[in-house]
Amino acid sequence: MPKDFSRTRRVGEQIQREMAQLVQQEIKDPRLGLVTISAVKLSKDMSHANIFFTVLASSDKSSGVEGKEEQTKEETIAETVKILEGASGFLRHELGKRMQLRIVPHIHFKYDESISYGNDLSALISKAMGMENPENRMSDSDDQDDASTDHNDGKE
């Protein structure tokens, strides 16, 4: 039975912290939005690291680019993966300088869909809760309206 805090897990957590700093501070690509490193999965021999990220796209108006159409979410993700994969050699080199590892893992970037999936589920739950008792919600708002008109009648 594996230990709860194995070496691969600890190294993965350290890689996540270092990668978050590197992506935020060292990559100077203006096309790159706000990238968050959400998880790192290391292979057992620590030769490959799957780095999961999320991205919050920056608006084109704030970057000063005029005449450029808004990108879809999929295009933004594809462009971010392309940028990160292009910088993976640099990131691996910097990671090797910051961490003392015998083997610096090969880096593979993957978009973390769990955040958007969770947001979609939350929106569905909110929608279902709103549709659950529409009669009760209508009668509650009518009671509040009646109460507010009563207070106005007393002041006049």
N, C-alpha and C positions, 0 to 999 in steps of 0.2 A: 504494500500500500504506500503511495507516494506521500511525502511530507506536505504539510499545508503550505509552508514557505520554502519551496525548493529554490535552488540557485537560479534556475531559468526564470522563475517568477520575479525574484529580486532584481536580477539583471534587466529584465523587461521593464520593470517599474522605473529603474534608473535611466534606461534608454528613453522611456517616455518623457521623463523630466528634462533630460538633456535635449531631446529632439524638439520639445516645445520651445525651449529657449533658442535653439538654433534657427528654427523656422521663423520665429518672431523677430529675432534680432539680426540674423546674418543674411537671410534671403532678401534682397532688395528689389525684387521684381514688382513693378507697379500693377501688373495684372492680377497679382495674388491678393485675394480677399483676406478676411480674418479667418485664419486656419487654427483649429484646435485639435491637438493630438489627444484622441479619446482612449486609445488602448494600443498595446504592443503585444503581439504573440510571437514568441521565440520558438524555433525548432528545438528539439531536445539536445542536439549537438551545438546549438547557438550559432549556426552558420547562416541562418536566414531569419529575418525579422519582418513580419507583416505589421505595418504601422497603419492603424485605422485613424482616420481624421474626419472632422466635420468642417464645413466652410460656411461662413456668413458672407455673402457676396456684397461688395461695396457698390453703391449706386454710381452710374456713369456720370451723372450730373456733378457729383462731388469731386470726381477725379478730373473734371475739366474737359472731357472728351465730348465733342459735339458731333451730332449727326450719326452717332453709333447707336444701333438698335439695342434694346434691352436683351440680355442673354437669358435663355431659359435656365432652369435649375440644372438640367442634364448637361448643357453646354458649359456652364460654370464649373461643374464637377469634373468634366472631361478636361477642361483647360487647366484646372488646378492639379489634377493627376499628372498631366503632361509637364507642368512646371516643376512639380516635386520630383518626378522621375528624372527630369533633366538635371536637377540639382542633387540627385542621390549620391553621386560620386563625391562631391564636395561635402555633403552631409556625413557620409561614411568616414571621410578623412578627418573631419572635425570631431566626430564621435570617437574615433580612435585616439585623438589627442587628449580628449577630456576624460576618457575612461581607460583604465588599464585592463585590457582584455587580451587574451592570447589570440583570439580570432575575433575580428570585428565583423559582425554579421552583414550579409548582403541585405539591402533595404528594398522592400516592396511596399508601395503605398496603395491603400484601399480605402474607398469611401465608406464611412460607418453609417449604415442605413437605419440603425436602431433608434437614433434620435428622431429622425423624420417619421419613422413608423410609430413611435410613441406619441408624437404630436398628432398624427392622424387618428390614433386610437382615442386620445384625449378629446379631440374635436368630435368624434362620433359619440362618445359617452356624454359630452355636454349637450349635443344635439338631442340625444335620446332622453336625457333628463329634462330638457326643455319641452319635449313633446309628450312627456309622461302624463301630466295633468294640466292640460291647457285651461280647463274650466276653473280649477282652483286658482290659477295665476290670474285669470281675468277677474274673478270675484275679489281677490285680495287687492288688486289695483283699484277696483271700484270703491272698496271700503276706504282705501287711503285717500282717494279723491273726495269722497264724502266728508271725511274727517277734516281735510284741509279747507273745504268750503265752510264747514261749521265754524272754524276759527276765524275765518274772514268775516262771517256774519256778525260775530260778537264784537269785532273791532269797529265796525262801521256805525 
